[in-house]
Amino acid sequence: MKRKEVQELKNKPLVELEKMLHDGRERLRVLKFDLAAGKVKDVRELRSLRKDLARVSTCITAAKK
């Protein structure tokens, strides 16, 4: 995620951030199953998705305060 995307993330409403988090977790779950099945070629996608989810989670926590 680029710096500009992170800034845009901070300006999004809380409902949209929570939807992004839910969708991202679902995508992560699917990727983990695909990894176990040997379908995933790019393992870095898992790492970047986890980091993006952490950023979204951090923005949600900051928005609630």
CHARMM-style PDB file with segment names, atoms N, HN, CA, C and O in Angstrom:
ATOM      1  N   MET     1       0.846  -1.164   0.000  1.00  0.00      PROA
ATOM      2  CA  MET     1       0.000   0.000   0.000  1.00  0.00      PROA
ATOM      3  C   MET     1       0.896   1.232   0.000  1.00  0.00      PROA
ATOM      4  O   MET     1       1.816   1.344   0.809  1.00  0.00      PROA
ATOM      5  N   LYS     2       0.622   2.133  -0.896  1.00  0.00      PROA
ATOM      6  HN  LYS     2      -0.126   2.041  -1.553  1.00  0.00      PROA
ATOM      7  CA  LYS     2       1.427   3.337  -1.006  1.00  0.00      PROA
ATOM      8  C   LYS     2       0.988   4.390   0.011  1.00  0.00      PROA
ATOM      9  O   LYS     2      -0.100   4.302   0.581  1.00  0.00      PROA
ATOM     10  N   ARG     3       1.834   5.372   0.227  1.00  0.00      PROA
ATOM     11  HN  ARG     3       2.718   5.444  -0.236  1.00  0.00      PROA
ATOM     12  CA  ARG     3       1.569   6.408   1.212  1.00  0.00      PROA
ATOM     13  C   ARG     3       0.257   7.140   0.922  1.00  0.00      PROA
ATOM     14  O   ARG     3      -0.504   7.454   1.838  1.00  0.00      PROA
ATOM     15  N   LYS     4       0.002   7.405  -0.350  1.00  0.00      PROA
ATOM     16  HN  LYS     4       0.620   7.151  -1.094  1.00  0.00      PROA
ATOM     17  CA  LYS     4      -1.224   8.108  -0.732  1.00  0.00      PROA
ATOM     18  C   LYS     4      -2.452   7.266  -0.394  1.00  0.00      PROA
ATOM     19  O   LYS     4      -3.468   7.796   0.055  1.00  0.00      PROA
ATOM     20  N   GLU     5      -2.357   5.957  -0.611  1.00  0.00      PROA
ATOM     21  HN  GLU     5      -1.532   5.526  -0.976  1.00  0.00      PROA
ATOM     22  CA  GLU     5      -3.465   5.067  -0.301  1.00  0.00      PROA
ATOM     23  C   GLU     5      -3.730   5.019   1.203  1.00  0.00      PROA
ATOM     24  O   GLU     5      -4.881   4.915   1.628  1.00  0.00      PROA
ATOM     25  N   VAL     6      -2.681   5.095   2.000  1.00  0.00      PROA
ATOM     26  HN  VAL     6      -1.746   5.179   1.655  1.00  0.00      PROA
ATOM     27  CA  VAL     6      -2.841   5.099   3.452  1.00  0.00      PROA
ATOM     28  C   VAL     6      -3.528   6.389   3.896  1.00  0.00      PROA
ATOM     29  O   VAL     6      -4.377   6.364   4.786  1.00  0.00      PROA
ATOM     30  N   GLN     7      -3.170   7.500   3.287  1.00  0.00      PROA
ATOM     31  HN  GLN     7      -2.481   7.520   2.564  1.00  0.00      PROA
ATOM     32  CA  GLN     7      -3.826   8.772   3.620  1.00  0.00      PROA
ATOM     33  C   GLN     7      -5.308   8.721   3.259  1.00  0.00      PROA
ATOM     34  O   GLN     7      -6.144   9.214   4.016  1.00  0.00      PROA
ATOM     35  N   GLU     8      -5.642   8.133   2.117  1.00  0.00      PROA
ATOM     36  HN  GLU     8      -4.963   7.732   1.501  1.00  0.00      PROA
ATOM     37  CA  GLU     8      -7.041   8.000   1.721  1.00  0.00      PROA
ATOM     38  C   GLU     8      -7.787   7.080   2.677  1.00  0.00      PROA
ATOM     39  O   GLU     8      -8.974   7.274   2.937  1.00  0.00      PROA
ATOM     40  N   LEU     9      -7.090   6.086   3.195  1.00  0.00      PROA
ATOM     41  HN  LEU     9      -6.125   5.929   2.984  1.00  0.00      PROA
ATOM     42  CA  LEU     9      -7.684   5.147   4.136  1.00  0.00      PROA
ATOM     43  C   LEU     9      -8.125   5.863   5.407  1.00  0.00      PROA
ATOM     44  O   LEU     9      -9.170   5.545   5.976  1.00  0.00      PROA
ATOM     45  N   LYS    10      -7.331   6.822   5.846  1.00  0.00      PROA
ATOM     46  HN  LYS    10      -6.483   7.080   5.384  1.00  0.00      PROA
ATOM     47  CA  LYS    10      -7.650   7.554   7.072  1.00  0.00      PROA
ATOM     48  C   LYS    10      -8.887   8.430   6.917  1.00  0.00      PROA
ATOM     49  O   LYS    10      -9.528   8.776   7.909  1.00  0.00      PROA
ATOM     50  N   ASN    11      -9.230   8.793   5.674  1.00  0.00      PROA
ATOM     51  HN  ASN    11      -8.709   8.512   4.868  1.00  0.00      PROA
ATOM     52  CA  ASN    11     -10.366   9.675   5.432  1.00  0.00      PROA
ATOM     53  C   ASN    11     -11.666   8.924   5.160  1.00  0.00      PROA
ATOM     54  O   ASN    11     -12.716   9.548   5.007  1.00  0.00      PROA
ATOM     55  N   LYS    12     -11.612   7.604   5.097  1.00  0.00      PROA
ATOM     56  HN  LYS    12     -10.759   7.097   5.221  1.00  0.00      PROA
ATOM     57  CA  LYS    12     -12.808   6.823   4.797  1.00  0.00      PROA
ATOM     58  C   LYS    12     -13.679   6.690   6.045  1.00  0.00      PROA
ATOM     59  O   LYS    12     -13.174   6.716   7.167  1.00  0.00      PROA
ATOM     60  N   PRO    13     -14.989   6.548   5.844  1.00  0.00      PROA
ATOM     61  CA  PRO    13     -15.884   6.367   6.995  1.00  0.00      PROA
ATOM     62  C   PRO    13     -15.662   5.013   7.667  1.00  0.00      PROA
ATOM     63  O   PRO    13     -15.147   4.079   7.052  1.00  0.00      PROA
ATOM     64  N   LEU    14     -16.051   4.923   8.921  1.00  0.00      PROA
ATOM     65  HN  LEU    14     -16.469   5.682   9.420  1.00  0.00      PROA
ATOM     66  CA  LEU    14     -15.828   3.734   9.734  1.00  0.00      PROA
ATOM     67  C   LEU    14     -16.519   2.501   9.132  1.00  0.00      PROA
ATOM     68  O   LEU    14     -15.962   1.403   9.155  1.00  0.00      PROA
ATOM     69  N   VAL    15     -17.709   2.681   8.606  1.00  0.00      PROA
ATOM     70  HN  VAL    15     -18.162   3.573   8.588  1.00  0.00      PROA
ATOM     71  CA  VAL    15     -18.452   1.553   8.031  1.00  0.00      PROA
ATOM     72  C   VAL    15     -17.702   0.958   6.842  1.00  0.00      PROA
ATOM     73  O   VAL    15     -17.631  -0.261   6.692  1.00  0.00      PROA
ATOM     74  N   GLU    16     -17.155   1.807   6.018  1.00  0.00      PROA
ATOM     75  HN  GLU    16     -17.212   2.798   6.139  1.00  0.00      PROA
ATOM     76  CA  GLU    16     -16.417   1.335   4.846  1.00  0.00      PROA
ATOM     77  C   GLU    16     -15.130   0.625   5.262  1.00  0.00      PROA
ATOM     78  O   GLU    16     -14.746  -0.372   4.648  1.00  0.00      PROA
ATOM     79  N   LEU    17     -14.464   1.129   6.296  1.00  0.00      PROA
ATOM     80  HN  LEU    17     -14.776   1.939   6.794  1.00  0.00      PROA
ATOM     81  CA  LEU    17     -13.247   0.474   6.789  1.00  0.00      PROA
ATOM     82  C   LEU    17     -13.556  -0.916   7.325  1.00  0.00      PROA
ATOM     83  O   LEU    17     -12.807  -1.861   7.079  1.00  0.00      PROA
ATOM     84  N   GLU    18     -14.667  -1.042   8.062  1.00  0.00      PROA
ATOM     85  HN  GLU    18     -15.275  -0.274   8.262  1.00  0.00      PROA
ATOM     86  CA  GLU    18     -15.034  -2.344   8.606  1.00  0.00      PROA
ATOM     87  C   GLU    18     -15.385  -3.329   7.492  1.00  0.00      PROA
ATOM     88  O   GLU    18     -15.093  -4.520   7.600  1.00  0.00      PROA
ATOM     89  N   LYS    19     -16.007  -2.839   6.429  1.00  0.00      PROA
ATOM     90  HN  LYS    19     -16.245  -1.871   6.340  1.00  0.00      PROA
ATOM     91  CA  LYS    19     -16.319  -3.701   5.284  1.00  0.00      PROA
ATOM     92  C   LYS    19     -15.025  -4.151   4.601  1.00  0.00      PROA
ATOM     93  O   LYS    19     -14.895  -5.311   4.210  1.00  0.00      PROA
ATOM     94  N   MET    20     -14.074  -3.230   4.461  1.00  0.00      PROA
ATOM     95  HN  MET    20     -14.180  -2.288   4.779  1.00  0.00      PROA
ATOM     96  CA  MET    20     -12.783  -3.583   3.868  1.00  0.00      PROA
ATOM     97  C   MET    20     -12.078  -4.649   4.704  1.00  0.00      PROA
ATOM     98  O   MET    20     -11.480  -5.576   4.158  1.00  0.00      PROA
ATOM     99  N   LEU    21     -12.150  -4.517   6.025  1.00  0.00      PROA
ATOM    100  HN  LEU    21     -12.636  -3.764   6.469  1.00  0.00      PROA
ATOM    101  CA  LEU    21     -11.517  -5.479   6.924  1.00  0.00      PROA
ATOM    102  C   LEU    21     -12.174  -6.852   6.783  1.00  0.00      PROA
ATOM    103  O   LEU    21     -11.486  -7.871   6.719  1.00  0.00      PROA
ATOM    104  N   HSD    22     -13.486  -6.872   6.735  1.00  0.00      PROA
ATOM    105  HN  HSD    22     -14.044  -6.044   6.787  1.00  0.00      PROA
ATOM    106  CA  HSD    22     -14.207  -8.137   6.597  1.00  0.00      PROA
ATOM    107  C   HSD    22     -13.867  -8.818   5.266  1.00  0.00      PROA
ATOM    108  O   HSD    22     -13.582 -10.015   5.232  1.00  0.00      PROA
ATOM    109  N   ASP    23     -13.900  -8.053   4.182  1.00  0.00      PROA
ATOM    110  HN  ASP    23     -14.132  -7.081   4.210  1.00  0.00      PROA
ATOM    111  CA  ASP    23     -13.588  -8.603   2.858  1.00  0.00      PROA
ATOM    112  C   ASP    23     -12.143  -9.081   2.778  1.00  0.00      PROA
ATOM    113  O   ASP    23     -11.856 -10.111   2.168  1.00  0.00      PROA
ATOM    114  N   GLY    24     -11.241  -8.334   3.393  1.00  0.00      PROA
ATOM    115  HN  GLY    24     -11.474  -7.497   3.888  1.00  0.00      PROA
ATOM    116  CA  GLY    24      -9.831  -8.710   3.386  1.00  0.00      PROA
ATOM    117  C   GLY    24      -9.575  -9.986   4.156  1.00  0.00      PROA
ATOM    118  O   GLY    24      -8.776 -10.823   3.736  1.00  0.00      PROA
ATOM    119  N   ARG    25     -10.255 -10.137   5.290  1.00  0.00      PROA
ATOM    120  HN  ARG    25     -10.904  -9.457   5.631  1.00  0.00      PROA
ATOM    121  CA  ARG    25     -10.093 -11.366   6.068  1.00  0.00      PROA
ATOM    122  C   ARG    25     -10.624 -12.578   5.307  1.00  0.00      PROA
ATOM    123  O   ARG    25     -10.053 -13.666   5.375  1.00  0.00      PROA
ATOM    124  N   GLU    26     -11.720 -12.377   4.586  1.00  0.00      PROA
ATOM    125  HN  GLU    26     -12.184 -11.493   4.531  1.00  0.00      PROA
ATOM    126  CA  GLU    26     -12.258 -13.465   3.766  1.00  0.00      PROA
ATOM    127  C   GLU    26     -11.267 -13.833   2.657  1.00  0.00      PROA
ATOM    128  O   GLU    26     -11.042 -15.013   2.388  1.00  0.00      PROA
ATOM    129  N   ARG    27     -10.684 -12.831   2.024  1.00  0.00      PROA
ATOM    130  HN  ARG    27     -10.867 -11.872   2.243  1.00  0.00      PROA
ATOM    131  CA  ARG    27      -9.686 -13.063   0.969  1.00  0.00      PROA
ATOM    132  C   ARG    27      -8.466 -13.794   1.534  1.00  0.00      PROA
ATOM    133  O   ARG    27      -7.917 -14.688   0.890  1.00  0.00      PROA
ATOM    134  N   LEU    28      -8.046 -13.408   2.745  1.00  0.00      PROA
ATOM    135  HN  LEU    28      -8.492 -12.682   3.268  1.00  0.00      PROA
ATOM    136  CA  LEU    28      -6.906 -14.057   3.392  1.00  0.00      PROA
ATOM    137  C   LEU    28      -7.213 -15.520   3.683  1.00  0.00      PROA
ATOM    138  O   LEU    28      -6.357 -16.387   3.506  1.00  0.00      PROA
ATOM    139  N   ARG    29      -8.427 -15.791   4.127  1.00  0.00      PROA
ATOM    140  HN  ARG    29      -9.123 -15.086   4.270  1.00  0.00      PROA
ATOM    141  CA  ARG    29      -8.832 -17.166   4.415  1.00  0.00      PROA
ATOM    142  C   ARG    29      -8.758 -18.024   3.144  1.00  0.00      PROA
ATOM    143  O   ARG    29      -8.249 -19.145   3.165  1.00  0.00      PROA
ATOM    144  N   VAL    30      -9.270 -17.482   2.054  1.00  0.00      PROA
ATOM    145  HN  VAL    30      -9.684 -16.572   2.037  1.00  0.00      PROA
ATOM    146  CA  VAL    30      -9.248 -18.210   0.779  1.00  0.00      PROA
ATOM    147  C   VAL    30      -7.807 -18.440   0.320  1.00  0.00      PROA
ATOM    148  O   VAL    30      -7.469 -19.523  -0.156  1.00  0.00      PROA
ATOM    149  N   LEU    31      -6.968 -17.425   0.463  1.00  0.00      PROA
ATOM    150  HN  LEU    31      -7.243 -16.545   0.850  1.00  0.00      PROA
ATOM    151  CA  LEU    31      -5.568 -17.573   0.048  1.00  0.00      PROA
ATOM    152  C   LEU    31      -4.840 -18.634   0.868  1.00  0.00      PROA
ATOM    153  O   LEU    31      -4.013 -19.376   0.338  1.00  0.00      PROA
ATOM    154  N   LYS    32      -5.149 -18.703   2.157  1.00  0.00      PROA
ATOM    155  HN  LYS    32      -5.821 -18.100   2.587  1.00  0.00      PROA
ATOM    156  CA  LYS    32      -4.503 -19.724   2.992  1.00  0.00      PROA
ATOM    157  C   LYS    32      -4.891 -21.129   2.558  1.00  0.00      PROA
ATOM    158  O   LYS    32      -4.050 -22.027   2.525  1.00  0.00      PROA
ATOM    159  N   PHE    33      -6.174 -21.321   2.221  1.00  0.00      PROA
ATOM    160  HN  PHE    33      -6.858 -20.592   2.248  1.00  0.00      PROA
ATOM    161  CA  PHE    33      -6.601 -22.627   1.737  1.00  0.00      PROA
ATOM    162  C   PHE    33      -5.955 -22.947   0.394  1.00  0.00      PROA
ATOM    163  O   PHE    33      -5.538 -24.080   0.152  1.00  0.00      PROA
ATOM    164  N   ASP    34      -5.874 -21.953  -0.470  1.00  0.00      PROA
ATOM    165  HN  ASP    34      -6.213 -21.033  -0.273  1.00  0.00      PROA
ATOM    166  CA  ASP    34      -5.235 -22.167  -1.766  1.00  0.00      PROA
ATOM    167  C   ASP    34      -3.749 -22.466  -1.609  1.00  0.00      PROA
ATOM    168  O   ASP    34      -3.193 -23.255  -2.374  1.00  0.00      PROA
ATOM    169  N   LEU    35      -3.108 -21.851  -0.636  1.00  0.00      PROA
ATOM    170  HN  LEU    35      -3.559 -21.210  -0.015  1.00  0.00      PROA
ATOM    171  CA  LEU    35      -1.693 -22.107  -0.382  1.00  0.00      PROA
ATOM    172  C   LEU    35      -1.492 -23.557   0.056  1.00  0.00      PROA
ATOM    173  O   LEU    35      -0.563 -24.230  -0.392  1.00  0.00      PROA
ATOM    174  N   ALA    36      -2.367 -24.022   0.928  1.00  0.00      PROA
ATOM    175  HN  ALA    36      -3.121 -23.476   1.292  1.00  0.00      PROA
ATOM    176  CA  ALA    36      -2.274 -25.401   1.400  1.00  0.00      PROA
ATOM    177  C   ALA    36      -2.520 -26.391   0.259  1.00  0.00      PROA
ATOM    178  O   ALA    36      -1.962 -27.488   0.241  1.00  0.00      PROA
ATOM    179  N   ALA    37      -3.360 -25.988  -0.686  1.00  0.00      PROA
ATOM    180  HN  ALA    37      -3.814 -25.097  -0.672  1.00  0.00      PROA
ATOM    181  CA  ALA    37      -3.667 -26.857  -1.823  1.00  0.00      PROA
ATOM    182  C   ALA    37      -2.617 -26.754  -2.925  1.00  0.00      PROA
ATOM    183  O   ALA    37      -2.623 -27.548  -3.865  1.00  0.00      PROA
ATOM    184  N   GLY    38      -1.726 -25.792  -2.814  1.00  0.00      PROA
ATOM    185  HN  GLY    38      -1.721 -25.147  -2.049  1.00  0.00      PROA
ATOM    186  CA  GLY    38      -0.669 -25.628  -3.797  1.00  0.00      PROA
ATOM    187  C   GLY    38      -1.072 -24.796  -5.005  1.00  0.00      PROA
ATOM    188  O   GLY    38      -0.423 -24.876  -6.048  1.00  0.00      PROA
ATOM    189  N   LYS    39      -2.120 -24.008  -4.887  1.00  0.00      PROA
ATOM    190  HN  LYS    39      -2.647 -23.944  -4.039  1.00  0.00      PROA
ATOM    191  CA  LYS    39      -2.602 -23.203  -6.008  1.00  0.00      PROA
ATOM    192  C   LYS    39      -1.971 -21.818  -6.079  1.00  0.00      PROA
ATOM    193  O   LYS    39      -2.005 -21.170  -7.125  1.00  0.00      PROA
ATOM    194  N   VAL    40      -1.397 -21.365  -4.969  1.00  0.00      PROA
ATOM    195  HN  VAL    40      -1.369 -21.892  -4.120  1.00  0.00      PROA
ATOM    196  CA  VAL    40      -0.859 -20.005  -4.898  1.00  0.00      PROA
ATOM    197  C   VAL    40       0.568 -19.983  -5.436  1.00  0.00      PROA
ATOM    198  O   VAL    40       1.415 -20.765  -5.003  1.00  0.00      PROA
ATOM    199  N   LYS    41       0.827 -19.089  -6.375  1.00  0.00      PROA
ATOM    200  HN  LYS    41       0.139 -18.454  -6.726  1.00  0.00      PROA
ATOM    201  CA  LYS    41       2.168 -18.942  -6.932  1.00  0.00      PROA
ATOM    202  C   LYS    41       2.926 -17.801  -6.255  1.00  0.00      PROA
ATOM    203  O   LYS    41       4.144 -17.870  -6.092  1.00  0.00      PROA
ATOM    204  N   ASP    42       2.200 -16.752  -5.863  1.00  0.00      PROA
ATOM    205  HN  ASP    42       1.210 -16.696  -5.995  1.00  0.00      PROA
ATOM    206  CA  ASP    42       2.832 -15.574  -5.271  1.00  0.00      PROA
ATOM    207  C   ASP    42       2.551 -15.537  -3.769  1.00  0.00      PROA
ATOM    208  O   ASP    42       1.494 -15.076  -3.338  1.00  0.00      PROA
ATOM    209  N   VAL    43       3.501 -16.024  -2.982  1.00  0.00      PROA
ATOM    210  HN  VAL    43       4.360 -16.398  -3.331  1.00  0.00      PROA
ATOM    211  CA  VAL    43       3.333 -16.087  -1.542  1.00  0.00      PROA
ATOM    212  C   VAL    43       3.397 -14.685  -0.921  1.00  0.00      PROA
ATOM    213  O   VAL    43       2.867 -14.460   0.167  1.00  0.00      PROA
ATOM    214  N   ARG    44       4.040 -13.758  -1.609  1.00  0.00      PROA
ATOM    215  HN  ARG    44       4.470 -13.941  -2.493  1.00  0.00      PROA
ATOM    216  CA  ARG    44       4.146 -12.387  -1.086  1.00  0.00      PROA
ATOM    217  C   ARG    44       2.783 -11.719  -0.967  1.00  0.00      PROA
ATOM    218  O   ARG    44       2.609 -10.795  -0.172  1.00  0.00      PROA
ATOM    219  N   GLU    45       1.819 -12.183  -1.752  1.00  0.00      PROA
ATOM    220  HN  GLU    45       1.960 -12.934  -2.397  1.00  0.00      PROA
ATOM    221  CA  GLU    45       0.477 -11.614  -1.690  1.00  0.00      PROA
ATOM    222  C   GLU    45      -0.132 -11.806  -0.301  1.00  0.00      PROA
ATOM    223  O   GLU    45      -0.838 -10.926   0.192  1.00  0.00      PROA
ATOM    224  N   LEU    46       0.133 -12.939   0.326  1.00  0.00      PROA
ATOM    225  HN  LEU    46       0.706 -13.653  -0.075  1.00  0.00      PROA
ATOM    226  CA  LEU    46      -0.349 -13.186   1.687  1.00  0.00      PROA
ATOM    227  C   LEU    46       0.231 -12.165   2.658  1.00  0.00      PROA
ATOM    228  O   LEU    46      -0.491 -11.601   3.480  1.00  0.00      PROA
ATOM    229  N   ARG    47       1.521 -11.934   2.560  1.00  0.00      PROA
ATOM    230  HN  ARG    47       2.107 -12.392   1.892  1.00  0.00      PROA
ATOM    231  CA  ARG    47       2.177 -11.000   3.462  1.00  0.00      PROA
ATOM    232  C   ARG    47       1.650  -9.585   3.287  1.00  0.00      PROA
ATOM    233  O   ARG    47       1.369  -8.892   4.265  1.00  0.00      PROA
ATOM    234  N   SER    48       1.518  -9.163   2.042  1.00  0.00      PROA
ATOM    235  HN  SER    48       1.746  -9.726   1.248  1.00  0.00      PROA
ATOM    236  CA  SER    48       1.037  -7.801   1.796  1.00  0.00      PROA
ATOM    237  C   SER    48      -0.422  -7.647   2.232  1.00  0.00      PROA
ATOM    238  O   SER    48      -0.812  -6.587   2.722  1.00  0.00      PROA
ATOM    239  N   LEU    49      -1.223  -8.691   2.059  1.00  0.00      PROA
ATOM    240  HN  LEU    49      -0.906  -9.552   1.662  1.00  0.00      PROA
ATOM    241  CA  LEU    49      -2.625  -8.633   2.488  1.00  0.00      PROA
ATOM    242  C   LEU    49      -2.713  -8.522   4.003  1.00  0.00      PROA
ATOM    243  O   LEU    49      -3.522  -7.753   4.521  1.00  0.00      PROA
ATOM    244  N   ARG    50      -1.887  -9.285   4.721  1.00  0.00      PROA
ATOM    245  HN  ARG    50      -1.229  -9.910   4.301  1.00  0.00      PROA
ATOM    246  CA  ARG    50      -1.879  -9.193   6.188  1.00  0.00      PROA
ATOM    247  C   ARG    50      -1.489  -7.799   6.650  1.00  0.00      PROA
ATOM    248  O   ARG    50      -2.082  -7.266   7.587  1.00  0.00      PROA
ATOM    249  N   LYS    51      -0.502  -7.208   6.004  1.00  0.00      PROA
ATOM    250  HN  LYS    51      -0.019  -7.641   5.242  1.00  0.00      PROA
ATOM    251  CA  LYS    51      -0.066  -5.858   6.372  1.00  0.00      PROA
ATOM    252  C   LYS    51      -1.152  -4.837   6.071  1.00  0.00      PROA
ATOM    253  O   LYS    51      -1.371  -3.917   6.859  1.00  0.00      PROA
ATOM    254  N   ASP    52      -1.837  -4.990   4.937  1.00  0.00      PROA
ATOM    255  HN  ASP    52      -1.659  -5.738   4.297  1.00  0.00      PROA
ATOM    256  CA  ASP    52      -2.935  -4.078   4.604  1.00  0.00      PROA
ATOM    257  C   ASP    52      -4.066  -4.185   5.616  1.00  0.00      PROA
ATOM    258  O   ASP    52      -4.659  -3.180   6.009  1.00  0.00      PROA
ATOM    259  N   LEU    53      -4.361  -5.417   6.036  1.00  0.00      PROA
ATOM    260  HN  LEU    53      -3.879  -6.233   5.716  1.00  0.00      PROA
ATOM    261  CA  LEU    53      -5.410  -5.608   7.039  1.00  0.00      PROA
ATOM    262  C   LEU    53      -5.013  -4.970   8.374  1.00  0.00      PROA
ATOM    263  O   LEU    53      -5.861  -4.426   9.081  1.00  0.00      PROA
ATOM    264  N   ALA    54      -3.749  -5.036   8.709  1.00  0.00      PROA
ATOM    265  HN  ALA    54      -3.060  -5.477   8.135  1.00  0.00      PROA
ATOM    266  CA  ALA    54      -3.276  -4.397   9.944  1.00  0.00      PROA
ATOM    267  C   ALA    54      -3.430  -2.879   9.853  1.00  0.00      PROA
ATOM    268  O   ALA    54      -3.789  -2.226  10.833  1.00  0.00      PROA
ATOM    269  N   ARG    55      -3.157  -2.325   8.676  1.00  0.00      PROA
ATOM    270  HN  ARG    55      -2.865  -2.856   7.880  1.00  0.00      PROA
ATOM    271  CA  ARG    55      -3.311  -0.881   8.499  1.00  0.00      PROA
ATOM    272  C   ARG    55      -4.776  -0.471   8.622  1.00  0.00      PROA
ATOM    273  O   ARG    55      -5.092   0.540   9.249  1.00  0.00      PROA
ATOM    274  N   VAL    56      -5.660  -1.253   8.026  1.00  0.00      PROA
ATOM    275  HN  VAL    56      -5.403  -2.075   7.517  1.00  0.00      PROA
ATOM    276  CA  VAL    56      -7.086  -0.956   8.105  1.00  0.00      PROA
ATOM    277  C   VAL    56      -7.563  -1.057   9.554  1.00  0.00      PROA
ATOM    278  O   VAL    56      -8.325  -0.213  10.025  1.00  0.00      PROA
ATOM    279  N   SER    57      -7.115  -2.081  10.243  1.00  0.00      PROA
ATOM    280  HN  SER    57      -6.496  -2.767   9.860  1.00  0.00      PROA
ATOM    281  CA  SER    57      -7.479  -2.263  11.645  1.00  0.00      PROA
ATOM    282  C   SER    57      -7.000  -1.099  12.509  1.00  0.00      PROA
ATOM    283  O   SER    57      -7.707  -0.651  13.411  1.00  0.00      PROA
ATOM    284  N   THR    58      -5.805  -0.623  12.225  1.00  0.00      PROA
ATOM    285  HN  THR    58      -5.231  -0.987  11.492  1.00  0.00      PROA
ATOM    286  CA  THR    58      -5.266   0.520  12.955  1.00  0.00      PROA
ATOM    287  C   THR    58      -6.101   1.769  12.695  1.00  0.00      PROA
ATOM    288  O   THR    58      -6.358   2.543  13.617  1.00  0.00      PROA
ATOM    289  N   CYS    59      -6.523   1.971  11.465  1.00  0.00      PROA
ATOM    290  HN  CYS    59      -6.315   1.342  10.716  1.00  0.00      PROA
ATOM    291  CA  CYS    59      -7.363   3.123  11.131  1.00  0.00      PROA
ATOM    292  C   CYS    59      -8.715   3.037  11.813  1.00  0.00      PROA
ATOM    293  O   CYS    59      -9.267   4.057  12.227  1.00  0.00      PROA
ATOM    294  N   ILE    60      -9.258   1.824  11.937  1.00  0.00      PROA
ATOM    295  HN  ILE    60      -8.810   0.995  11.601  1.00  0.00      PROA
ATOM    296  CA  ILE    60     -10.538   1.640  12.626  1.00  0.00      PROA
ATOM    297  C   ILE    60     -10.385   1.999  14.096  1.00  0.00      PROA
ATOM    298  O   ILE    60     -11.238   2.684  14.661  1.00  0.00      PROA
ATOM    299  N   THR    61      -9.313   1.546  14.714  1.00  0.00      PROA
ATOM    300  HN  THR    61      -8.620   0.990  14.255  1.00  0.00      PROA
ATOM    301  CA  THR    61      -9.067   1.851  16.119  1.00  0.00      PROA
ATOM    302  C   THR    61      -8.915   3.350  16.329  1.00  0.00      PROA
ATOM    303  O   THR    61      -9.437   3.898  17.299  1.00  0.00      PROA
ATOM    304  N   ALA    62      -8.207   4.012  15.429  1.00  0.00      PROA
ATOM    305  HN  ALA    62      -7.783   3.567  14.641  1.00  0.00      PROA
ATOM    306  CA  ALA    62      -8.009   5.458  15.547  1.00  0.00      PROA
ATOM    307  C   ALA    62      -9.316   6.220  15.318  1.00  0.00      PROA
ATOM    308  O   ALA    62      -9.548   7.261  15.933  1.00  0.00      PROA
ATOM    309  N   ALA    63     -10.158   5.702  14.442  1.00  0.00      PROA
ATOM    310  HN  ALA    63      -9.970   4.856  13.942  1.00  0.00      PROA
ATOM    311  CA  ALA    63     -11.421   6.375  14.148  1.00  0.00      PROA
ATOM    312  C   ALA    63     -12.406   6.262  15.288  1.00  0.00      PROA
ATOM    313  O   ALA    63     -13.256   7.135  15.461  1.00  0.00      PROA
ATOM    314  N   LYS    64     -12.306   5.195  16.072  1.00  0.00      PROA
ATOM    315  HN  LYS    64     -11.616   4.486  15.931  1.00  0.00      PROA
ATOM    316  CA  LYS    64     -13.225   4.992  17.190  1.00  0.00      PROA
ATOM    317  C   LYS    64     -12.909   5.886  18.386  1.00  0.00      PROA
ATOM    318  O   LYS    64     -13.755   6.100  19.254  1.00  0.00      PROA
ATOM    319  N   LYS    65     -11.701   6.397  18.421  1.00  0.00      PROA
ATOM    320  HN  LYS    65     -11.014   6.223  17.716  1.00  0.00      PROA
ATOM    321  CA  LYS    65     -11.307   7.255  19.564  1.00  0.00      PROA
ATOM    322  C   LYS    65     -11.740   8.668  19.373  1.00  0.00      PROA
ATOM    323  OT1 LYS    65     -11.490   9.513  20.233  1.00  0.00      PROA
TER     324      LYS     65
END
